[in-house]
């Protein structure tokens, strides 16, 4: 059964895990209260913006899918002959004097 927890609790748990790892690695001495508070609010803001980010990502994926639908197979996947021609051209350029 999945529990619904608040964004604040999620942010707290993420920050807690993060700082436990920092303490484990020995960086705890350089931490102060401001750093912990800033980390908490930063994490909370990221969690609250996740829906906005997901909408933007979905829009980009849909645009890319629409663009791919209009491309032919040859445009999406270069033929072996075209790949061979390109690699021969690149090899020739690197072998020319002065390059």
N, CA, C and O atoms as a DFTB+ gen file, in Angstrom:
396 C
 N C O
     1  1       0.843      -1.171       0.000
     2  2       0.000       0.000       0.000
     3  2       0.896       1.244       0.000
     4  3       1.822       1.346       0.804
     5  1       0.619       2.171      -0.890
     6  2       1.425       3.363      -1.057
     7  2       0.909       4.491      -0.176
     8  3      -0.276       4.823      -0.209
     9  1       1.817       5.084       0.620
    10  2       1.421       6.197       1.472
    11  2       1.647       7.498       0.728
    12  3       2.663       7.660       0.051
    13  1       0.711       8.425       0.846
    14  2       0.912       9.758       0.308
    15  2       1.561      10.605       1.385
    16  3       1.008      10.795       2.468
    17  1       2.754      11.114       1.065
    18  2       3.425      11.984       2.022
    19  2       3.560      13.363       1.398
    20  3       3.573      13.513       0.176
    21  1       3.658      14.351       2.248
    22  2       3.711      15.739       1.769
    23  2       5.057      16.029       1.109
    24  3       6.053      15.347       1.350
    25  1       5.052      17.059       0.274
    26  2       6.291      17.505      -0.361
    27  2       7.327      17.886       0.680
    28  3       8.522      17.649       0.498
    29  1       6.863      18.480       1.773
    30  2       7.776      18.897       2.826
    31  2       8.496      17.705       3.440
    32  3       9.695      17.759       3.716
    33  1       7.743      16.624       3.648
    34  2       8.343      15.425       4.231
    35  2       9.324      14.778       3.253
    36  3      10.377      14.288       3.659
    37  1       8.980      14.777       1.980
    38  2       9.886      14.233       0.969
    39  2      11.175      15.046       0.950
    40  3      12.271      14.485       0.934
    41  1      11.037      16.387       0.951
    42  2      12.221      17.256       0.948
    43  2      13.079      16.988       2.184
    44  3      14.302      16.897       2.086
    45  1      12.438      16.862       3.339
    46  2      13.167      16.597       4.579
    47  2      13.941      15.288       4.474
    48  3      15.110      15.226       4.853
    49  1      13.305      14.252       3.966
    50  2      13.963      12.946       3.871
    51  2      15.133      12.988       2.891
    52  3      16.180      12.395       3.151
    53  1      14.963      13.680       1.771
    54  2      16.052      13.789       0.792
    55  2      17.244      14.519       1.398
    56  3      18.384      14.070       1.285
    57  1      16.967      15.655       2.045
    58  2      18.044      16.431       2.667
    59  2      18.705      15.622       3.776
    60  3      19.928      15.650       3.918
    61  1      17.917      14.909       4.555
    62  2      18.454      14.083       5.631
    63  2      19.409      13.025       5.077
    64  3      20.511      12.850       5.597
    65  1      18.999      12.339       4.051
    66  2      19.861      11.319       3.440
    67  2      21.133      11.966       2.887
    68  3      22.234      11.443       3.058
    69  1      20.964      13.098       2.230
    70  2      22.111      13.813       1.656
    71  2      23.134      14.156       2.733
    72  3      24.326      13.897       2.569
    73  1      22.667      14.739       3.834
    74  2      23.603      15.135       4.883
    75  2      24.146      13.945       5.670
    76  3      25.243      14.030       6.221
    77  1      23.416      12.853       5.735
    78  2      23.968      11.637       6.341
    79  2      25.157      11.159       5.521
    80  3      26.169      10.732       6.078
    81  1      25.036      11.230       4.192
    82  2      26.134      10.820       3.324
    83  2      27.325      11.767       3.490
    84  3      28.473      11.324       3.523
    85  1      27.050      13.070       3.595
    86  2      28.130      14.040       3.805
    87  2      28.844      13.744       5.123
    88  3      30.073      13.759       5.184
    89  1      28.078      13.476       6.167
    90  2      28.676      13.165       7.476
    91  2      29.506      11.891       7.387
    92  3      30.578      11.794       7.985
    93  1      29.006      10.926       6.645
    94  2      29.727       9.657       6.486
    95  2      31.069       9.871       5.802
    96  3      32.051       9.198       6.115
    97  1      31.103      10.824       4.856
    98  2      32.338      11.096       4.130
    99  2      33.252      12.080       4.863
   100  3      34.368      12.344       4.415
   101  1      32.778      12.623       5.992
   102  2      33.634      13.480       6.804
   103  2      33.558      14.960       6.502
   104  3      34.423      15.711       6.951
   105  1      32.563      15.411       5.762
   106  2      32.437      16.826       5.438
   107  2      31.552      17.585       6.419
   108  3      31.284      18.770       6.224
   109  1      31.105      16.921       7.453
   110  2      30.138      17.502       8.384
   111  2      30.658      18.767       9.063
   112  3      29.869      19.665       9.358
   113  1      31.939      18.860       9.312
   114  2      32.488      20.008      10.039
   115  2      32.262      21.325       9.302
   116  3      32.133      22.373       9.934
   117  1      32.213      21.281       7.987
   118  2      32.074      22.519       7.219
   119  2      30.609      22.920       7.020
   120  3      30.339      23.930       6.369
   121  1      29.673      22.166       7.556
   122  2      28.254      22.478       7.409
   123  2      27.806      23.450       8.482
   124  3      28.278      23.414       9.618
   125  1      26.883      24.321       8.095
   126  2      26.266      25.188       9.088
   127  2      24.750      25.141       8.891
   128  3      24.255      24.547       7.933
   129  1      24.041      25.761       9.791
   130  2      22.582      25.723       9.746
   131  2      22.045      26.313       8.452
   132  3      21.089      25.785       7.883
   133  1      22.641      27.397       7.978
   134  2      22.184      28.007       6.725
   135  2      22.278      27.040       5.555
   136  3      21.379      26.989       4.715
   137  1      23.349      26.281       5.497
   138  2      23.524      25.320       4.414
   139  2      22.424      24.263       4.448
   140  3      21.904      23.870       3.404
   141  1      22.077      23.812       5.630
   142  2      21.037      22.797       5.773
   143  2      19.674      23.378       5.396
   144  3      18.897      22.735       4.690
   145  1      19.386      24.588       5.864
   146  2      18.104      25.234       5.546
   147  2      18.002      25.487       4.042
   148  3      16.964      25.231       3.432
   149  1      19.086      25.991       3.452
   150  2      19.076      26.243       2.008
   151  2      18.871      24.959       1.216
   152  3      18.148      24.945       0.220
   153  1      19.502      23.894       1.655
   154  2      19.329      22.606       0.977
   155  2      17.885      22.138       1.066
   156  3      17.327      21.637       0.090
   157  1      17.280      22.303       2.241
   158  2      15.883      21.897       2.416
   159  2      14.972      22.691       1.484
   160  3      14.168      22.098       0.766
   161  1      15.083      24.029       1.481
   162  2      14.194      24.843       0.643
   163  2      14.454      24.633      -0.844
   164  3      13.522      24.662      -1.647
   165  1      15.706      24.421      -1.214
   166  2      16.026      24.121      -2.605
   167  2      15.357      22.817      -3.034
   168  3      14.752      22.743      -4.103
   169  1      15.470      21.805      -2.204
   170  2      14.865      20.508      -2.503
   171  2      13.348      20.617      -2.564
   172  3      12.711      20.054      -3.455
   173  1      12.777      21.341      -1.615
   174  2      11.321      21.526      -1.595
   175  2      10.850      22.222      -2.874
   176  3       9.846      21.823      -3.466
   177  1      11.567      23.251      -3.295
   178  2      11.188      23.965      -4.520
   179  2      11.291      23.058      -5.740
   180  3      10.428      23.103      -6.617
   181  1      12.329      22.240      -5.807
   182  2      12.480      21.297      -6.924
   183  2      11.320      20.308      -6.958
   184  3      10.809      19.985      -8.030
   185  1      10.907      19.829      -5.795
   186  2       9.788      18.886      -5.725
   187  2       8.506      19.559      -6.193
   188  3       7.725      18.963      -6.936
   189  1       8.287      20.788      -5.765
   190  2       7.061      21.497      -6.142
   191  2       7.046      21.842      -7.625
   192  3       5.972      21.987      -8.210
   193  1       8.213      21.975      -8.243
   194  2       8.286      22.300      -9.664
   195  2       8.298      21.066     -10.555
   196  3       8.344      21.188     -11.779
   197  1       8.258      19.879      -9.957
   198  2       8.379      18.668     -10.762
   199  2       7.270      18.540     -11.798
   200  3       7.518      18.062     -12.905
   201  1       6.047      18.959     -11.459
   202  2       4.956      18.867     -12.418
   203  2       5.196      19.776     -13.612
   204  3       4.936      19.395     -14.754
   205  1       5.690      20.971     -13.349
   206  2       5.997      21.918     -14.415
   207  2       7.090      21.354     -15.321
   208  3       6.994      21.440     -16.546
   209  1       8.123      20.779     -14.717
   210  2       9.212      20.191     -15.487
   211  2       8.737      19.002     -16.312
   212  3       9.159      18.826     -17.456
   213  1       7.867      18.192     -15.736
   214  2       7.343      17.042     -16.469
   215  2       6.525      17.478     -17.672
   216  3       6.599      16.851     -18.729
   217  1       5.736      18.559     -17.528
   218  2       4.945      19.082     -18.647
   219  2       5.878      19.561     -19.755
   220  3       5.638      19.285     -20.930
   221  1       6.935      20.276     -19.388
   222  2       7.895      20.763     -20.379
   223  2       8.593      19.601     -21.080
   224  3       8.762      19.626     -22.299
   225  1       8.994      18.594     -20.328
   226  2       9.661      17.441     -20.918
   227  2       8.727      16.697     -21.857
   228  3       9.138      16.277     -22.939
   229  1       7.482      16.531     -21.455
   230  2       6.520      15.834     -22.300
   231  2       6.317      16.588     -23.612
   232  3       6.235      15.975     -24.677
   233  1       6.234      17.914     -23.535
   234  2       6.062      18.734     -24.732
   235  2       7.232      18.533     -25.689
   236  3       7.035      18.388     -26.896
   237  1       8.465      18.525     -25.144
   238  2       9.651      18.331     -25.982
   239  2       9.668      16.952     -26.622
   240  3      10.041      16.811     -27.786
   241  1       9.267      15.938     -25.871
   242  2       9.234      14.580     -26.406
   243  2       8.208      14.486     -27.532
   244  3       8.471      13.879     -28.570
   245  1       7.051      15.084     -27.324
   246  2       6.011      15.044     -28.354
   247  2       6.455      15.791     -29.616
   248  3       6.173      15.350     -30.730
   249  1       7.149      16.923     -29.442
   250  2       7.669      17.667     -30.599
   251  2       8.685      16.827     -31.357
   252  3       8.679      16.795     -32.588
   253  1       9.549      16.152     -30.627
   254  2      10.554      15.303     -31.263
   255  2       9.907      14.132     -31.987
   256  3      10.329      13.775     -33.087
   257  1       8.880      13.525     -31.380
   258  2       8.168      12.430     -32.035
   259  2       7.499      12.912     -33.321
   260  3       7.526      12.212     -34.333
   261  1       6.903      14.095     -33.287
   262  2       6.262      14.650     -34.479
   263  2       7.302      14.907     -35.565
   264  3       7.052      14.648     -36.743
   265  1       8.472      15.418     -35.165
   266  2       9.535      15.672     -36.144
   267  2      10.027      14.373     -36.764
   268  3      10.282      14.312     -37.966
   269  1      10.161      13.335     -35.944
   270  2      10.630      12.048     -36.449
   271  2       9.623      11.394     -37.396
   272  3      10.009      10.673     -38.315
   273  1       8.344      11.647     -37.171
   274  2       7.316      11.069     -38.050
   275  2       7.415      11.601     -39.464
   276  3       7.033      10.918     -40.414
   277  1       7.925      12.821     -39.613
   278  2       8.008      13.414     -40.950
   279  2       9.288      13.033     -41.677
   280  3       9.410      13.292     -42.874
   281  1      10.241      12.425     -40.986
   282  2      11.489      12.028     -41.626
   283  2      11.342      10.663     -42.274
   284  3      10.634       9.786     -41.779
   285  1      12.034      10.509     -43.396
   286  2      12.031       9.205     -44.047
   287  2      13.002       8.283     -43.325
   288  3      13.812       8.727     -42.511
   289  1      12.912       7.027     -43.626
   290  2      13.800       6.040     -43.004
   291  2      15.254       6.361     -43.332
   292  3      16.131       6.224     -42.479
   293  1      15.512       6.786     -44.566
   294  2      16.868       7.101     -44.997
   295  2      17.433       8.300     -44.240
   296  3      18.634       8.353     -43.974
   297  1      16.584       9.256     -43.892
   298  2      17.053      10.414     -43.145
   299  2      17.399      10.030     -41.709
   300  3      18.352      10.551     -41.130
   301  1      16.617       9.113     -41.142
   302  2      16.849       8.724     -39.757
   303  2      18.015       7.763     -39.617
   304  3      18.795       7.864     -38.670
   305  1      18.141       6.820     -40.565
   306  2      19.179       5.797     -40.482
   307  2      20.007       5.869     -41.760
   308  3      19.551       5.415     -42.810
   309  1      21.198       6.423     -41.696
   310  2      22.029       6.513     -42.899
   311  2      22.361       5.119     -43.422
   312  3      22.560       4.181     -42.651
   313  1      22.416       5.005     -44.731
   314  2      22.729       3.706     -45.337
   315  2      24.190       3.361     -45.093
   316  3      24.991       4.236     -44.764
   317  1      24.534       2.103     -45.250
   318  2      25.910       1.654     -45.063
   319  2      26.828       2.336     -46.070
   320  3      27.961       2.686     -45.738
   321  1      26.343       2.531     -47.315
   322  2      27.166       3.188     -48.327
   323  2      27.488       4.619     -47.903
   324  3      28.624       5.068     -48.050
   325  1      26.495       5.336     -47.378
   326  2      26.693       6.716     -46.950
   327  2      27.665       6.771     -45.772
   328  3      28.521       7.654     -45.717
   329  1      27.537       5.838     -44.835
   330  2      28.447       5.805     -43.693
   331  2      29.870       5.525     -44.144
   332  3      30.812       6.127     -43.628
   333  1      30.040       4.613     -45.108
   334  2      31.366       4.280     -45.622
   335  2      31.966       5.482     -46.327
   336  3      33.144       5.787     -46.143
   337  1      31.145       6.183     -47.151
   338  2      31.627       7.377     -47.848
   339  2      32.085       8.435     -46.862
   340  3      33.134       9.050     -47.053
   341  1      31.313       8.651     -45.816
   342  2      31.650       9.655     -44.814
   343  2      32.940       9.295     -44.108
   344  3      33.786      10.163     -43.896
   345  1      33.109       8.037     -43.738
   346  2      34.324       7.646     -43.016
   347  2      35.543       7.718     -43.922
   348  3      36.625       8.069     -43.452
   349  1      35.406       7.394     -45.217
   350  2      36.526       7.506     -46.150
   351  2      36.908       8.971     -46.321
   352  3      38.093       9.303     -46.345
   353  1      35.923       9.842     -46.439
   354  2      36.190      11.276     -46.572
   355  2      36.918      11.807     -45.357
   356  3      37.861      12.586     -45.492
   357  1      36.493      11.396     -44.164
   358  2      37.136      11.848     -42.930
   359  2      38.566      11.332     -42.840
   360  3      39.456      12.064     -42.407
   361  1      38.804      10.088     -43.241
   362  2      40.153       9.533     -43.207
   363  2      41.062      10.274     -44.174
   364  3      42.218      10.551     -43.856
   365  1      40.537      10.601     -45.366
   366  2      41.312      11.318     -46.380
   367  2      41.696      12.695     -45.863
   368  3      42.824      13.140     -46.077
   369  1      40.787      13.372     -45.194
   370  2      41.080      14.705     -44.658
   371  2      42.196      14.657     -43.629
   372  3      43.043      15.550     -43.602
   373  1      42.216      13.654     -42.799
   374  2      43.245      13.573     -41.752
   375  2      44.595      13.180     -42.302
   376  3      45.623      13.451     -41.681
   377  1      44.608      12.530     -43.487
   378  2      45.877      12.101     -44.101
   379  2      46.482      13.181     -44.967
   380  3      47.664      13.086     -45.299
   381  1      45.726      14.220     -45.358
   382  2      46.253      15.263     -46.214
   383  2      47.328      16.043     -45.472
   384  3      47.207      16.291     -44.272
   385  1      48.405      16.441     -46.206
   386  2      49.462      17.223     -45.555
   387  2      48.928      18.560     -45.079
   388  3      48.052      19.153     -45.708
   389  1      49.462      19.027     -43.964
   390  2      49.051      20.320     -43.411
   391  2      47.867      20.221     -42.488
   392  3      47.406      21.250     -41.993
   393  1      47.339      19.021     -42.223
   394  2      46.186      18.849     -41.324
   395  2      46.601      18.116     -40.096
   396  3      45.777      17.871     -39.215
